[in-house]
Amino acid sequence: MYQLDRIEIGTPRVSGNLAVVDTTMYAHIQQPLNGDGKLVVQQYLVREDGSWRVATGDRATIDRFLKSNPGFARKFPIKRTRAFVQQNGKWVEIQMPARRP
């Protein structure tokens, strides 16, 4: 369906054993459009045993993570995931399908 080309990872913003980082993933999408796309997402991380681990995946996980860390949630509110396709040399945002709660 897609071939991941590269990932850009922004500067982590750390607060204690929690962190947030902006990530952009670039891929060639074979279906349904056969073109280049990118996904801009925000990742939450938690430090466990000296290593950082991604603490997010779906919206329910994100909400649970932020609810259990209200100070962090106020400091680093979640940004919505954004998707783009390349058209005529420019990145054009596309609507993401609505997720179920």
C-alpha positions as CSV (number, residue, x, y, z in Angstrom):
1,M,0.0,0.0,0.0
2,Y,2.9,2.4,0.8
3,Q,6.6,2.4,0.9
4,L,8.2,4.5,3.7
5,D,10.9,6.8,2.3
6,R,12.1,8.6,5.3
7,I,11.2,9.9,8.8
8,E,12.1,13.4,10.2
9,I,12.1,13.6,13.9
10,G,11.9,17.1,15.5
11,T,13.6,18.2,18.7
12,P,12.2,16.5,21.8
13,R,10.6,18.6,24.4
14,V,11.2,17.0,27.8
15,S,9.5,17.4,31.1
16,G,10.8,14.9,33.7
17,N,10.3,11.3,32.4
18,L,7.9,12.5,29.7
19,A,8.6,14.0,26.3
20,V,6.8,15.0,23.1
21,V,8.3,15.1,19.6
22,D,7.0,16.2,16.2
23,T,7.5,13.6,13.5
24,T,7.0,13.7,9.7
25,M,6.9,10.5,7.7
26,Y,7.3,10.6,4.0
27,A,6.1,7.7,1.8
28,H,5.2,6.7,-1.7
29,I,1.5,5.7,-1.6
30,Q,0.6,3.0,-4.1
31,Q,-3.1,2.7,-3.4
32,P,-5.4,4.6,-3.8
33,L,-3.5,7.4,-5.5
34,N,0.0,6.2,-6.6
35,G,1.8,9.3,-5.4
36,D,4.0,10.8,-2.7
37,G,2.5,11.6,0.7
38,K,3.5,12.8,4.1
39,L,2.0,12.4,7.6
40,V,2.7,14.9,10.3
41,V,2.2,13.5,13.8
42,Q,3.1,14.2,17.4
43,Q,4.6,11.4,19.5
44,Y,4.5,11.2,23.2
45,L,7.4,9.3,24.9
46,V,8.0,8.0,28.4
47,R,11.4,7.2,29.9
48,E,11.5,3.7,31.4
49,D,14.7,2.2,32.8
50,G,16.7,4.9,31.2
51,S,15.3,4.4,27.7
52,W,12.7,6.4,25.8
53,R,9.6,4.5,24.6
54,V,6.8,5.7,22.4
55,A,3.7,6.0,24.6
56,T,1.1,6.8,22.0
57,G,-0.7,5.0,19.2
58,D,-4.4,5.5,19.0
59,R,-6.6,8.3,20.4
60,A,-7.7,6.3,23.4
61,T,-4.1,5.7,24.4
62,I,-3.2,9.3,23.9
63,D,-6.2,10.5,26.0
64,R,-5.4,8.0,28.8
65,F,-1.7,9.1,28.8
66,L,-2.6,12.8,29.0
67,K,-5.3,12.3,31.6
68,S,-2.8,10.6,33.9
69,N,-0.3,13.4,33.3
70,P,-2.4,16.7,33.5
71,G,0.6,19.0,34.0
72,F,2.3,17.6,30.9
73,A,-1.0,17.7,28.9
74,R,-1.4,21.5,29.7
75,K,2.2,22.2,28.7
76,F,2.2,20.0,25.5
77,P,-1.4,19.7,24.2
78,I,-1.9,17.1,21.4
79,K,-1.9,18.4,17.9
80,R,-4.1,16.7,15.3
81,T,-2.5,14.4,12.8
82,R,-2.2,16.0,9.3
83,A,-1.9,14.2,6.0
84,F,-0.6,15.7,2.7
85,V,-0.2,14.5,-0.9
86,Q,2.2,16.1,-3.4
87,Q,0.4,17.7,-6.3
88,N,2.1,19.8,-9.0
89,G,5.2,20.1,-6.8
90,K,3.3,21.3,-3.7
91,W,2.1,19.6,-0.5
92,V,-1.7,19.7,-0.4
93,E,-3.4,18.8,2.9
94,I,-6.1,16.1,2.6
95,Q,-8.8,15.3,5.1
96,M,-8.1,12.3,7.4
97,P,-11.0,9.8,7.9
98,A,-12.8,10.5,11.2
99,R,-11.6,8.1,13.9
100,R,-14.0,6.4,16.2
101,P,-13.7,7.3,19.9
